[in-house]
Amino acid sequence: MNKRLSYLFLCASGLLSAASDWLPTFDDKPVAPSQIKAIEDALPHEAIVAPEVSRRILVFSATAGYRHGSIPSGRLAIEKMGISSGAYVAVVSDDFKHFEKEALSEFDAVVLNNTSRDFFMPHRKQRKEFEGKEWRWLQERNDRLVDNLVEFVENGGGLVGIHAASDACYDHPDFGAVIGGFFDGHPWRSRNNVTLVVEDPEHAINKPVFEAMKDFQIQEEIYQFRSEPYSREKLRILLHLDPKRSDAVEGMKREDNDYPVAWVQSVGKGRVFYTSLGHNDHIFANPLLLKHFLAGIQFAAGDLDADTTPSAQLN
Ligand SMILES: [Zn+2]
């Protein structure tokens, strides 16, 4: 019996049914009516560029680590922004079935909305609910679905990572390379005020959003990134934090003082946009930042052409 047949036999025999049936459930708080109104008032009413064809994006918010309270706001804002701008149709779902190869191919881009840790796995606190072989089956499924996502991007798909999307899949270097960086703590906490510099104001993703703005202030939790795989040799940085004009904090680890906030890169034939903004609810009700997300989504979906020459190679 070959490997695939024996695997099918095992599944059919029911030995692995407990694990193979497992999907996460999340107990998110509904978005408050005042926040729904704030999101609606902030929505852009036109696309950054007209979509070439009707675009379909998956908004996925499964977590196996910290679950951000802003996930429902992110979902709602991205879904509604597709309708208000006409840029895309959002499928909002945490069902893993969308990450099977054929299902993924139906999307122009995948948005990882604050996904955390091994987001195709149960939380580690649930580990004891599974027998050894069940856990192994879950791990194999996790590996396969992460690989499918990486392959989807390499083959021409789009990926958008929001905030904790970089606090994920640490055992998958391919995922780290695609998302562009791994989270290494947040010296700036949710109530800190920070100054973000619009690096590269003429860039196609920045210009329609920030126009002539050189920088802006915001209250937000801001990440720093591990020394690997983050690199200006690979990524085109769009926004960074200026520590001198932000609240003084402890825990800054970067000797080069490089605290990027948003970037893009090309991966194979695909496109990746990542922004670490998205911890606080108000981020998803901020008209400027909704346009920032929209430009990133339209880039990832293939409509907004943008230069991905790494920042270190400019000049
Ligand atoms: Zn956060």
Boltz pocket constraint, residues with backbone or C-beta under 6 A from the ligand:
constraints:
  - pocket:
      binder: B
      contacts: [[A, 68], [A, 163], [A, 164], [A, 221], [A, 278], [A, 279]]
      max_distance: 6.0
